[in-house]
Amino acid sequence: MASLKNQLIDKLLKSNNFSNNNEIIIKLIEKLKIQPTYPIILIGGTNGKGSTCAYLTTMLTNAGYKVGTYTSPHVFEYNERIKLNNKPIDDESLSYHLQSVITASSENLGIFKTFTLATHLYFIEQKIDIAIVEVGLGGAKDTTNLFEPTISAITTVALDHCDALGDNVEQIGLEKAGIYRTNKPAFFGSRTIPNSVQEYANKITGELIQLGNGYDFKLHDHGWDFISPEISLYSMPFPSMRGSEQIYNAALAIAILGKLRNKFPLSSNQIKNGLLQTSLIGRFQVMAGTPQVIFDTAHNPQAIELMCKNMLKLGFAKTNIAVFAIAQDKDYKKILEIATQHFDKWYIAPLSTSRTSDVAELAEIIVTHGIKKNNIVISQTINEAFSNGYHGLQNNERLVSFGSFITVEQSYLTYTKIRI
């Protein structure tokens, strides 16, 4: 069935259907009779969506519930986007449900929209207890938002996908707030909130619950506390995923669980174990051993700033070396302005897609920020860039691969081959 899966995905990849016109999809949902009866937790935001989904999935799975999770993009295989109790969908099931949507549709809807409908067909078939769904792009017009959420949450709002969502946080925030619903919990996972999000929640009389105003956490030297009206937990272990932002993602997940406690009760041990067991490839992932190697899917200015702050907490490195490739629609000028303050040597390459940025332009920008030309190496592929950066790496140096999911995927595969 793997070959059929690949054929179907290849067909979907040929689509240029990126419109926000959901009328066709709504009719298709009716035609396929996709009527979820399970609660849907819809997670949007600029950064932290995937991690928040992962915490929710692991904690609910620990408690014995049948949990369906839909996230994007993937790192290695498309199957990773659709999971049942943290296990990716098998090739046969994926092919079957993709084929069902493709056959019923009058046009090629492309990867994301087709996968979204196939996901709910699979979840209905599997009779899941609850669905954890990550918003693809924005919120209001996203295909995931066509299915009524029980709880909606926005992790953060920052500049990303500006061509589609707007060029300031107020516009982007308003688009993301479109996942909120009247008289239903509407979470916001940061202490500062765009006015547009606050005003939209008030307008629709959503139950806005914000970090610092509805739930909160307090850090200690060896742990942290979580407090909300529904649940309070003390002396919790730090999440296994590295990075200061993970406390925010974990706290948001626990706050959501508090609102679910009547139908989906969890013990404190199930939550604590979930903190320690949750893992995702490429979320400031520090590999064991020396020299130090880090993989981070950071691809917008906010995420890059967090990545650099997290690096500073890891201790001294004589040289920080970047393996970098990024899409042309990202704010790579601002990203390089931030990152060049922290990286001494750069190995850059194009992405293996038509969306890649121009590496010659990237090199020119890096030079303008004070990096010498002989400390910039242009490679033909990410695999080559990572290999070149890794070989000759000294124990007191640090190599970080970042810029996109594709950068992490190909760097990680190269790393595993080198280490075998």
MIKERO-709270 format. One line per 5 residues: number of its first residue (from 0); for each residue x negated, y negated, z negated of C-alpha. Coordinates in nm, 3 decimals, decimal comma, padded with zeros to 5 digits. Layout:
<sites>
NUM = X:Y:Z  ... $
</sites>
This chain:
<sites>
0 = 00,000:00,000:00,000  -00,300:-00,231:-00,038  -00,319:-00,275:00,338  00,051:-00,368:00,354  -00,002:-00,616:00,071 $
5 = -00,290:-00,776:00,259  -00,086:-00,793:00,580  00,200:-00,968:00,402  -00,032:-01,213:00,228  -00,215:-01,288:00,554 $
10 = 00,122:-01,366:00,713  00,219:-01,598:00,428  -00,116:-01,777:00,442  -00,045:-01,879:00,802  00,248:-02,093:00,690 $
15 = 00,220:-02,471:00,674  00,545:-02,496:00,479  00,452:-02,740:00,203  00,774:-02,943:00,208  00,971:-03,020:-00,106 $
20 = 01,303:-02,940:00,061  01,446:-02,672:-00,165  01,784:-02,629:00,009  01,660:-02,331:00,211  01,514:-02,170:-00,101 $
25 = 01,833:-02,224:-00,301  02,033:-02,047:-00,027  01,774:-01,769:-00,022  01,800:-01,726:-00,398  02,177:-01,685:-00,357 $
30 = 02,130:-01,444:-00,067  01,887:-01,229:-00,267  02,111:-01,258:-00,576  01,824:-01,363:-00,799  02,003:-01,435:-01,125 $
35 = 01,766:-01,413:-01,423  01,935:-01,329:-01,752  01,614:-01,349:-01,954  01,490:-01,671:-02,123  01,237:-01,866:-01,915 $
40 = 00,962:-02,072:-02,078  00,846:-02,320:-01,813  00,497:-02,469:-01,862  00,385:-02,772:-01,661  00,105:-03,026:-01,696 $
45 = -00,228:-03,128:-01,545  -00,461:-02,911:-01,754  -00,402:-02,630:-02,002  -00,099:-02,466:-01,836  -00,267:-02,132:-01,774 $
50 = -00,416:-02,112:-02,123  -00,083:-02,196:-02,290  00,089:-01,926:-02,083  -00,183:-01,680:-02,183  -00,140:-01,746:-02,557 $
55 = 00,238:-01,708:-02,533  00,207:-01,386:-02,334  -00,045:-01,225:-02,567  00,137:-01,320:-02,887  00,478:-01,205:-02,761 $
60 = 00,327:-00,883:-02,623  00,164:-00,820:-02,963  00,511:-00,838:-03,117  00,639:-00,564:-02,886  00,841:-00,771:-02,640 $
65 = 00,844:-00,701:-02,267  00,687:-01,017:-02,125  00,673:-01,123:-01,763  00,420:-01,393:-01,674  00,384:-01,593:-01,353 $
70 = 00,078:-01,817:-01,306  -00,127:-01,960:-01,022  -00,375:-01,967:-00,868  -00,553:-01,635:-00,919  -00,926:-01,576:-00,958 $
75 = -00,985:-01,242:-00,784  -00,661:-01,079:-00,666  -00,315:-01,215:-00,585  -00,173:-00,948:-00,818  -00,305:-01,153:-01,111 $
80 = -00,032:-01,411:-01,053  00,246:-01,173:-01,162  00,193:-00,982:-01,486  00,390:-00,754:-01,713  00,256:-00,753:-02,069 $
85 = -00,071:-00,901:-01,941  -00,118:-00,632:-01,673  -00,115:-00,744:-01,306  00,160:-00,614:-01,081  00,064:-00,303:-00,882 $
90 = 00,017:-00,323:-00,503  00,327:-00,117:-00,425  00,563:-00,333:-00,633  00,407:-00,654:-00,507  00,440:-00,545:-00,144 $
95 = 00,799:-00,433:-00,194  00,918:-00,759:-00,347  00,722:-00,982:-00,109  00,873:-00,789:00,181  01,222:-00,836:00,035 $
100 = 01,179:-01,216:00,032  01,011:-01,231:00,374  01,281:-01,016:00,538  01,562:-01,225:00,390  01,408:-01,560:00,483 $
105 = 01,467:-01,734:00,816  01,120:-01,891:00,803  00,777:-01,834:00,655  00,792:-02,002:00,314  00,423:-01,957:00,243 $
110 = 00,244:-01,803:-00,054  00,372:-01,997:-00,355  00,743:-02,011:-00,278  00,756:-01,648:-00,164  00,563:-01,532:-00,470 $
115 = 00,794:-01,728:-00,702  01,105:-01,553:-00,569  00,930:-01,214:-00,558  00,825:-01,265:-00,920  01,181:-01,302:-01,042 $
120 = 01,294:-01,003:-00,834  01,023:-00,800:-01,007  01,111:-00,935:-01,353  01,479:-00,851:-01,301  01,387:-00,500:-01,183 $
125 = 01,163:-00,448:-01,487  01,432:-00,579:-01,728  01,189:-00,803:-01,912  01,277:-00,968:-02,244  01,128:-01,309:-02,164 $
130 = 00,946:-01,487:-01,880  00,650:-01,724:-01,916  00,628:-01,931:-01,598  00,360:-02,181:-01,497  00,468:-02,472:-01,277 $
135 = 00,280:-02,482:-00,946  00,260:-02,851:-00,855  00,427:-03,140:-01,035  00,757:-03,021:-01,173  01,081:-03,172:-01,048 $
140 = 01,054:-03,038:-00,693  00,854:-02,725:-00,774  01,009:-02,391:-00,677  00,967:-02,263:-01,034  01,203:-02,539:-01,149 $
145 = 01,492:-02,389:-00,948  01,537:-02,131:-01,222  01,692:-02,271:-01,540  01,438:-02,285:-01,825  01,525:-02,218:-02,187 $
150 = 01,230:-02,426:-02,306  01,015:-02,663:-02,102  00,668:-02,789:-02,193  00,415:-03,031:-02,048  00,058:-02,978:-02,169 $
155 = -00,114:-03,297:-02,049  -00,071:-03,564:-01,784  -00,377:-03,690:-01,597  -00,476:-03,781:-01,243  -00,469:-03,483:-01,005 $
160 = -00,290:-03,406:-00,677  -00,243:-03,783:-00,643  -00,150:-03,757:-00,276  00,158:-03,554:-00,371  00,245:-03,677:-00,720 $
165 = 00,143:-04,042:-00,737  -00,168:-04,244:-00,811  -00,108:-04,320:-01,179  -00,012:-04,124:-01,490  00,333:-04,285:-01,512 $
170 = 00,433:-04,160:-01,166  00,274:-03,820:-01,224  00,437:-03,795:-01,568  00,782:-03,867:-01,428  00,743:-03,594:-01,167 $
175 = 00,630:-03,345:-01,431  00,913:-03,446:-01,667  01,157:-03,312:-01,409  01,124:-02,969:-01,574  01,296:-03,099:-01,891 $
180 = 01,664:-03,015:-01,946  01,949:-03,180:-02,134  01,987:-03,062:-02,496  01,699:-02,817:-02,463  01,353:-02,824:-02,626 $
185 = 01,117:-03,044:-02,422  00,759:-03,017:-02,549  00,466:-03,247:-02,484  00,128:-03,113:-02,591  -00,075:-03,435:-02,634 $
190 = -00,068:-03,714:-02,890  -00,037:-03,982:-02,622  00,258:-03,960:-02,384  00,332:-04,160:-02,068  00,627:-04,397:-02,109 $
195 = 00,790:-04,236:-01,805  00,801:-03,897:-01,978  00,942:-04,045:-02,300  01,205:-04,244:-02,110  01,308:-03,949:-01,893 $
200 = 01,351:-03,723:-02,196  01,565:-03,991:-02,365  01,769:-04,044:-02,047  01,866:-03,678:-02,019  01,893:-03,642:-02,399 $
205 = 01,630:-03,372:-02,402  01,499:-03,258:-02,740  01,151:-03,414:-02,710  00,896:-03,246:-02,938  00,548:-03,397:-02,920 $
210 = 00,217:-03,314:-03,083  00,208:-03,541:-03,388  00,584:-03,588:-03,378  00,756:-03,253:-03,421  00,453:-03,030:-03,477 $
215 = 00,087:-03,080:-03,560  -00,239:-02,911:-03,653  -00,525:-02,987:-03,890  -00,882:-02,871:-03,836  -01,112:-02,735:-04,108 $
220 = -01,474:-02,621:-04,093  -01,380:-02,255:-04,063  -01,028:-02,261:-03,924  -00,718:-02,469:-03,876  -00,361:-02,513:-03,999 $
225 = -00,042:-02,540:-03,793  00,266:-02,721:-03,921  00,615:-02,756:-03,775  00,971:-02,750:-03,917  01,011:-02,391:-03,797 $
230 = 00,676:-02,240:-03,887  00,365:-02,321:-04,090  00,041:-02,122:-04,071  -00,276:-02,182:-04,270  -00,643:-02,083:-04,235 $
235 = -00,595:-01,966:-03,878  -00,895:-01,840:-03,678  -01,019:-02,053:-03,391  -00,909:-01,924:-03,050  -01,145:-01,682:-02,877 $
240 = -01,140:-01,906:-02,570  -01,407:-02,174:-02,605  -01,348:-02,548:-02,585  -01,187:-02,805:-02,812  -00,881:-02,826:-02,585 $
245 = -00,787:-02,468:-02,670  -00,660:-02,573:-03,014  -00,413:-02,802:-02,836  -00,302:-02,523:-02,600  -00,271:-02,271:-02,884 $
250 = -00,079:-02,516:-03,104  00,166:-02,586:-02,820  00,221:-02,213:-02,772  00,287:-02,161:-03,144  00,527:-02,458:-03,154 $
255 = 00,722:-02,302:-02,866  00,731:-01,970:-03,051  00,878:-02,154:-03,348  01,177:-02,254:-03,134  01,215:-01,891:-03,022 $
260 = 01,195:-01,746:-03,374  01,562:-01,647:-03,403  01,556:-01,420:-03,097  01,184:-01,347:-03,081  01,045:-01,338:-03,435 $
265 = 00,669:-01,292:-03,477  00,456:-01,229:-03,784  00,161:-01,450:-03,874  -00,073:-01,158:-03,801  00,069:-01,117:-03,450 $
270 = 00,006:-01,486:-03,385  -00,345:-01,481:-03,538  -00,441:-01,170:-03,343  -00,309:-01,338:-03,030  -00,551:-01,628:-03,085 $
275 = -00,841:-01,385:-03,099  -00,728:-01,161:-02,814  -00,631:-01,417:-02,551  -00,882:-01,455:-02,270  -00,890:-01,602:-01,920 $
280 = -01,170:-01,598:-01,668  -01,313:-01,941:-01,602  -01,172:-02,140:-01,894  -01,502:-02,273:-02,027  -01,617:-01,912:-02,029 $
285 = -01,959:-01,881:-02,192  -02,126:-01,556:-02,096  -02,318:-01,354:-02,355  -02,698:-01,359:-02,363  -02,963:-01,591:-02,227 $
290 = -03,012:-01,790:-02,018  -02,673:-01,947:-02,077  -02,419:-01,919:-01,793  -02,077:-02,087:-01,803  -01,780:-02,061:-01,567 $
295 = -01,514:-02,334:-01,569  -01,232:-02,389:-01,321  -01,231:-02,763:-01,405  -01,139:-02,958:-01,090  -01,005:-03,297:-01,201 $
300 = -01,163:-03,581:-01,402  -00,986:-03,501:-01,730  -01,095:-03,135:-01,717  -01,453:-03,231:-01,623  -01,475:-03,469:-01,921 $
305 = -01,359:-03,188:-02,153  -01,608:-02,946:-01,997  -01,898:-03,188:-02,054  -01,791:-03,255:-02,415  -01,775:-02,880:-02,477 $
310 = -02,125:-02,838:-02,333  -02,263:-03,088:-02,583  -02,131:-02,873:-02,869  -02,324:-02,567:-02,750  -02,664:-02,697:-02,853 $
315 = -02,972:-02,805:-02,667  -03,056:-02,703:-02,311  -03,374:-02,834:-02,147  -03,200:-02,851:-01,811  -02,832:-02,836:-01,713 $
320 = -02,785:-02,691:-01,366  -02,461:-02,726:-01,167  -02,319:-02,487:-00,910  -02,051:-02,699:-00,749  -01,793:-02,676:-00,471 $
325 = -01,465:-02,865:-00,454  -01,165:-02,931:-00,233  -01,145:-03,251:-00,032  -00,812:-03,352:-00,187  -00,963:-03,374:-00,536 $
330 = -01,104:-03,692:-00,692  -01,459:-03,569:-00,637  -01,608:-03,920:-00,650  -01,485:-03,972:-01,009  -01,575:-03,612:-01,098 $
335 = -01,933:-03,660:-00,978  -01,956:-03,994:-01,159  -01,880:-03,808:-01,484  -02,075:-03,488:-01,422  -02,400:-03,644:-01,295 $
340 = -02,450:-03,788:-01,644  -02,484:-03,432:-01,777  -02,644:-03,224:-01,499  -03,005:-03,249:-01,387  -03,002:-03,022:-01,083 $
345 = -02,728:-02,944:-00,833  -02,659:-02,644:-00,610  -02,369:-02,741:-00,385  -02,181:-02,549:-00,118  -01,858:-02,565:00,081 $
350 = -01,546:-02,381:-00,029  -01,452:-02,088:00,192  -01,133:-02,266:00,305  -01,039:-02,548:00,540  -00,971:-02,767:00,234 $
355 = -01,338:-02,792:00,144  -01,506:-03,124:00,087  -01,807:-03,222:00,300  -02,125:-03,110:00,121  -02,340:-03,376:00,288 $
360 = -02,110:-03,643:00,145  -02,121:-03,478:-00,198  -02,502:-03,487:-00,185  -02,500:-03,857:-00,094  -02,269:-03,939:-00,385 $
365 = -02,485:-03,740:-00,628  -02,793:-03,937:-00,516  -02,615:-04,269:-00,578  -02,576:-04,162:-00,943  -02,949:-04,125:-00,993 $
370 = -03,015:-03,760:-00,912  -03,327:-03,715:-00,697  -03,282:-03,555:-00,355  -03,524:-03,273:-00,438  -03,291:-03,178:-00,725 $
375 = -03,000:-03,120:-00,486  -02,987:-02,792:-00,294  -02,725:-02,744:-00,022  -02,624:-02,382:00,046  -02,404:-02,226:00,312 $
380 = -02,187:-02,036:00,062  -02,101:-02,049:-00,308  -02,254:-01,702:-00,350  -02,582:-01,832:-00,212  -02,565:-02,147:-00,425 $
385 = -02,509:-01,947:-00,744  -02,781:-01,696:-00,657  -03,029:-01,975:-00,585  -02,938:-02,151:-00,908  -02,954:-01,838:-01,120 $
390 = -03,285:-01,701:-00,997  -03,568:-01,874:-01,176  -03,340:-01,989:-01,457  -03,536:-02,022:-01,782  -03,406:-01,917:-02,124 $
395 = -03,384:-02,280:-02,238  -03,176:-02,383:-01,934  -02,801:-02,373:-01,873  -02,617:-02,294:-01,550  -02,254:-02,406:-01,508 $
400 = -02,032:-02,311:-01,214  -01,731:-02,542:-01,171  -01,513:-02,741:-00,930  -01,239:-02,495:-00,831  -01,097:-02,148:-00,887 $
405 = -01,276:-02,035:-00,570  -01,609:-02,165:-00,702  -01,564:-01,962:-01,020  -01,441:-01,651:-00,837  -01,735:-01,630:-00,598 $
410 = -01,991:-01,734:-00,859  -01,858:-01,478:-01,108  -01,872:-01,198:-00,850  -02,230:-01,292:-00,764  -02,321:-01,306:-01,132 $
415 = -02,185:-00,957:-01,199  -02,377:-00,815:-00,902  -02,700:-00,976:-01,019  -02,654:-00,847:-01,374  -02,581:-00,484:-01,275 $
</sites>
